[in-house]
Amino acid sequence: MTGERALRVDGLVNARDLGGLRRHNGSYTPRGVFFRSENLDRVSEAGWDQIWEAGIRTVVDLRQPSERSCDVGSRPGWLTIRQVDLDGLDNEDFWSNYWDNGLKGTALYFLPHLQAMPERTGAALSAILNAPPGGVLFHCMSGRDRTGMIAMLLLRAVDADTEDIVDDYLETVRLGELRAASENQENDENAREEPCRSHGTTTENAFRSALSQLQLPTVLTLAGLSEPDLQALRSWRNTIQH
């Protein structure tokens, strides 16, 4: 199923539709609504045509301003772009516990971040949910953790199957070698695994733990989402009839 959901775009290797995942009621998440990916810096002109053909009309960029400043790629005029700095590095008290020790690159920071800076998650979700008509693609740099955290929330909100949510996260991990090659870098998945092991867990189990302990109603309340936003989240922009 993961392969079937892959978004084939020239310049992307870690892009996919969040549709097609099982829900606990026996249905599937709808296709063409939400997409996830790595950064779009290397998307070619042909790639933008493929993004158009996929029905995507809005991109929500979760990167830090400094990361965006290095992006010199062009964007087509038909694309709506929303920018939300999900990290919030100005919260030095929070990041002192996660940045230099490698935990930033793991799901071990997901729940603490949601608790410490819920307004940033709220801004990201609101940007996604209130996008103009058409598919919405959200991304960070590698499409792994910031993107993974938002995908986790979107999928849990519609009661997607736990194993399918985990598998969606792990697909990015499995693509580590391909992601590294596309960026002319070393595959850092082993380095990301080390901080998890030092805390008695693994990449997979750290994500499973975050997912199982996620108190979504509390997160959404702290995030300050409006009632229309909550309705759009639960219905995936009116594509799911409960």
C-alpha positions as CSV (number, residue, x, y, z in Angstrom):
1,M,0.0,0.0,0.0
2,T,2.9,2.4,0.7
3,G,4.2,2.0,-2.8
4,E,0.8,2.6,-4.2
5,R,0.6,5.9,-2.3
6,A,4.0,7.2,-3.5
7,L,3.8,10.6,-5.2
8,R,6.0,10.3,-8.3
9,V,7.6,13.7,-8.8
10,D,10.9,14.5,-10.4
11,G,13.1,15.9,-7.6
12,L,11.3,14.1,-4.7
13,V,12.1,10.7,-3.3
14,N,10.0,10.8,0.0
15,A,6.6,12.0,-1.2
16,R,3.3,10.2,-0.7
17,D,-0.4,10.6,-0.4
18,L,-1.8,10.1,3.2
19,G,-4.9,8.6,1.5
20,G,-5.3,4.8,1.3
21,L,-4.6,4.0,4.9
22,R,-7.0,1.7,6.8
23,R,-9.3,3.3,9.4
24,H,-10.7,1.3,12.3
25,N,-14.2,1.5,10.9
26,G,-13.2,-0.5,7.9
27,S,-12.9,2.4,5.5
28,Y,-9.8,4.1,4.1
29,T,-8.4,7.6,4.4
30,P,-9.3,9.5,1.2
31,R,-6.8,10.1,-1.5
32,G,-5.8,13.4,-2.9
33,V,-6.4,15.4,0.3
34,F,-3.1,15.5,2.2
35,F,0.4,14.7,1.0
36,R,3.7,14.7,2.8
37,S,7.2,15.1,1.4
38,E,10.8,16.3,1.9
39,N,11.7,19.9,0.9
40,L,10.8,20.9,-2.6
41,D,14.1,22.7,-3.5
42,R,15.0,20.2,-6.2
43,V,11.6,19.8,-7.9
44,S,12.1,20.3,-11.6
45,E,9.7,21.9,-14.1
46,A,8.4,18.5,-15.0
47,G,8.1,17.7,-11.3
48,W,5.8,20.7,-10.8
49,D,3.7,19.5,-13.7
50,Q,3.4,16.2,-11.8
51,I,2.4,18.0,-8.6
52,W,-0.3,19.8,-10.5
53,E,-1.5,16.6,-12.0
54,A,-1.8,15.1,-8.5
55,G,-4.2,17.8,-7.6
56,I,-2.0,19.6,-5.2
57,R,-2.6,23.4,-5.1
58,T,-1.1,24.4,-1.7
59,V,2.2,23.7,0.0
60,V,2.7,24.2,3.8
61,D,6.3,24.7,4.6
62,L,7.2,23.7,8.2
63,R,10.9,24.7,8.0
64,Q,12.8,27.3,10.0
65,P,13.4,30.7,8.3
66,S,17.1,29.9,8.0
67,E,16.3,26.6,6.2
68,R,14.0,28.5,3.8
69,S,16.7,31.1,3.1
70,C,18.9,28.4,1.5
71,D,16.1,27.4,-0.9
72,V,16.7,29.0,-4.3
73,G,14.2,26.8,-6.2
74,S,11.4,28.5,-8.1
75,R,7.7,27.9,-7.5
76,P,5.0,28.0,-10.1
77,G,2.5,30.9,-10.0
78,W,-0.5,28.6,-9.5
79,L,0.8,27.3,-6.2
80,T,-0.3,28.7,-2.8
81,I,2.5,28.6,-0.2
82,R,2.0,28.9,3.5
83,Q,5.0,29.0,5.9
84,V,4.9,27.9,9.5
85,D,8.1,27.5,11.6
86,L,7.1,24.4,13.5
87,D,10.3,24.1,15.5
88,G,10.4,27.4,17.4
89,L,14.1,27.5,18.2
90,D,13.6,30.7,20.1
91,N,12.3,28.4,22.9
92,E,15.8,27.7,24.1
93,D,14.7,26.1,27.4
94,F,12.9,23.4,25.5
95,W,15.5,22.8,22.8
96,S,18.4,22.6,25.3
97,N,17.0,19.1,26.2
98,Y,16.7,17.9,22.6
99,W,19.0,19.6,20.1
100,D,22.7,18.8,20.8
101,N,22.1,15.3,22.1
102,G,20.5,14.0,18.9
103,L,17.0,13.6,20.3
104,K,15.8,16.3,17.8
105,G,16.0,13.7,15.1
106,T,13.8,11.2,16.9
107,A,10.1,10.8,17.9
108,L,11.2,11.2,21.5
109,Y,10.7,14.9,21.2
110,F,7.2,14.8,19.6
111,L,5.0,14.7,22.7
112,P,7.1,17.2,24.7
113,H,7.1,19.6,21.8
114,L,3.3,19.3,21.5
115,Q,3.0,20.2,25.1
116,A,5.6,22.9,25.2
117,M,4.6,24.7,22.0
118,P,1.1,23.7,21.0
119,E,0.5,27.0,19.3
120,R,3.0,26.1,16.6
121,T,1.2,22.8,15.9
122,G,-2.0,24.7,15.9
123,A,-0.7,27.2,13.3
124,A,0.6,24.3,11.1
125,L,-2.7,22.4,11.3
126,S,-4.7,25.6,10.6
127,A,-2.6,26.4,7.6
128,I,-3.3,22.9,6.2
129,L,-7.0,22.8,7.0
130,N,-7.7,26.3,5.7
131,A,-5.8,26.0,2.4
132,P,-7.6,26.9,-0.8
133,P,-9.4,24.1,-2.6
134,G,-7.2,21.3,-3.9
135,G,-4.7,18.9,-2.4
136,V,-2.3,20.1,0.4
137,L,1.3,19.0,0.6
138,F,3.2,19.7,3.8
139,H,6.9,19.3,4.3
140,C,10.1,20.1,6.3
141,M,13.6,19.3,5.2
142,S,13.8,15.5,4.9
143,G,10.1,14.9,5.5
144,R,10.9,12.8,8.5
145,D,10.2,14.3,11.9
146,R,8.3,17.6,11.7
147,T,6.4,16.2,8.8
148,G,6.0,13.0,10.6
149,M,4.6,14.6,13.7
150,I,1.9,16.5,11.7
151,A,1.1,13.4,9.7
152,M,0.6,11.5,13.0
153,L,-1.9,14.1,14.1
154,L,-3.8,14.1,10.9
155,L,-4.0,10.3,10.7
156,R,-5.0,9.9,14.4
157,A,-7.7,12.5,14.0
158,V,-9.6,10.2,11.6
159,D,-8.9,7.0,13.5
160,A,-6.4,5.5,11.1
161,D,-5.1,2.1,11.9
162,T,-2.2,2.2,14.3
163,E,-0.1,-0.2,12.2
164,D,-0.7,1.9,9.1
165,I,0.3,5.1,10.9
166,V,3.5,3.5,12.1
167,D,4.3,2.1,8.7
168,D,3.8,5.5,7.1
169,Y,6.4,6.9,9.5
170,L,8.8,4.1,9.0
171,E,8.6,4.4,5.2
172,T,10.6,7.6,5.5
173,V,13.1,5.7,7.6
174,R,13.3,2.9,5.0
175,L,14.0,5.5,2.4
176,G,17.0,6.8,4.3
177,E,19.6,5.6,1.8
178,L,17.6,7.1,-1.1
179,R,17.0,10.4,0.7
180,A,20.7,10.7,1.5
181,A,21.7,10.0,-2.1
182,S,19.3,12.6,-3.4
183,E,21.0,15.2,-1.1
184,N,24.6,13.9,-1.7
185,Q,24.9,13.2,2.0
186,E,25.5,10.1,4.2
187,N,22.5,8.1,5.4
188,D,22.1,9.3,9.0
189,E,19.5,6.7,10.1
190,N,22.0,4.8,12.2
191,A,23.0,8.0,13.9
192,R,19.4,8.8,14.6
193,E,19.0,5.3,16.1
194,E,21.7,5.8,18.7
195,P,20.0,8.4,20.8
196,C,16.9,6.1,20.9
197,R,19.0,3.2,22.0
198,S,20.6,5.3,24.7
199,H,17.1,5.9,26.0
200,G,16.2,2.2,26.0
201,T,14.1,2.3,22.8
202,T,14.4,2.2,19.0
203,T,13.3,4.5,16.2
204,E,10.2,2.5,15.6
205,N,9.3,2.1,19.3
206,A,9.9,5.7,20.0
207,F,7.3,6.6,17.4
208,R,4.9,3.9,18.7
209,S,5.2,5.2,22.2
210,A,4.4,8.8,21.0
211,L,1.4,7.5,19.1
212,S,0.1,5.4,21.9
213,Q,0.5,8.1,24.5
214,L,-0.9,10.9,22.3
215,Q,-3.9,12.6,23.9
216,L,-5.2,14.2,20.8
217,P,-8.2,16.1,22.3
218,T,-5.8,17.7,24.8
219,V,-3.3,18.6,22.1
220,L,-6.0,20.2,19.9
221,T,-7.4,22.2,22.9
222,L,-4.0,23.5,23.7
223,A,-3.3,24.2,20.1
224,G,-6.3,26.6,20.1
225,L,-8.0,25.2,16.9
226,S,-11.3,26.8,16.2
227,E,-14.5,24.7,15.9
228,P,-14.4,25.0,12.1
229,D,-10.8,23.9,12.1
230,L,-11.7,20.9,14.3
231,Q,-14.5,20.0,11.9
232,A,-12.2,20.3,8.9
233,L,-9.7,18.0,10.8
234,R,-12.2,15.3,11.7
235,S,-13.6,15.3,8.2
236,W,-10.3,15.8,6.3
237,R,-11.7,19.0,4.7
238,N,-15.2,17.5,4.2
239,T,-14.0,14.4,2.4
240,I,-14.9,11.9,5.2
241,Q,-18.5,11.3,6.2
242,H,-18.6,9.9,9.7
